[in-house]
Amino acid sequence: MTLSCRAADQKVESGSLLSIENVFPNPFTVDFNIKIYSNERDQVLMKISDVYGNIIEQSTLAPSEGEAAIRMNGEQWASGIYFIEITTGNQRIIRKIVKAD
């Protein structure tokens, strides 16, 4: 996993503290990227699980306020559907991603 952070030029919708800006490519075969935005300097928990609820990857991120770009390697994962869950404070966001052959 590679993480890079930068201050973002735009703000998230009013009241939102966290958002997943983009997950690409989707479907993926080897690597994929996750772009998240936070307007707070809170610790962020990221979990990736399969359709059975098994946790495939889990990490704690401490991005600075703004945008964080995360590059994930899923080459060893089986083909199928996975869920990316980003949690901070009392906010949780889930996005679906597909691993293709």
N, C-alpha and C positions, 0 to 999 in steps of 0.2 A: 504494500500500500504506500502510495506517495501522497503527501499532503502539502498544498501550498495555499497561502492566504494572502489576500490583498484587500484594501479598503474599497468598498463598492461605491459607484457613482450614483446608484439609485437606492431608494428605500423600499422596503417591503410594505404591502398594504397596511393601512392603519390598524394598530392593535396586534399585528403579527410579530412574533419575536424570532421565528424560525421558518424557513421555507426551503424546499428542494427546488432549485431553479431549473435543473436539467439533469437527465441521466442519458448518456449516449456512449457508443451506439446501442440501440436497443431494437432488435436482438444483437447480442455480441457473441464472439467466438473465443477470444482470448482475454483482452483487456476492455474495461469500460470506465467511464468517468462519471463522477457525481459532483455537481456543483450545488453547494448549499449557501444560504445567506442567513446571517443572524444579526439583529440590531442590538444584541447584548453580548457581553463578554462572558457567557456562561459555558460551563463544561457541556459537551455534546456527546451522547452515547450513540454509536452506530452499530446496528446489528443487521446481519444478512442471514435470512433463514430460507429453507426450502419449503415446499408446499405441505410438508408433514410437520413443520414447526421446529425442525432440527436447526440449531444455530450453526452456520457455516463459518462466519467471520464475526468478530465482535471487537470493537476498539473504542477507546475514549479519546475524544478530540478536544482540543482547547483552541479553537480558531479565534483570531482577533475579530473584533467587530467588523462586519463586512462579509465578503465572499470567500469561501474556502473551496478549493478544487481538490478532489480526491481521485486518484487513479488506482483502480483495483485490478488484480490479476485473477481471473476466474478460469484459467486454462485447465486446471485439474478438476473442476466441477463437472458433474454429469449434466448432460443436456436437459433442459426443463425450465420451470418457472421458479423464480426466487423473489423474495420480498426484502426491500431495503427499509429499515426502520430507523428513523432519526428521532431522538428524544432529548429534550432539555427542559428542566423545570417541570411544569405540568403540561407541556405541549409535546405531541407525538405525531409524526408524519410517516406514512407508509407509501412506498411506490413499488410497482411490479417491474421486474426485468426478466428477460428471457435469454437463456443460454442456448445457442444453436450449435449444431454439429459443425 
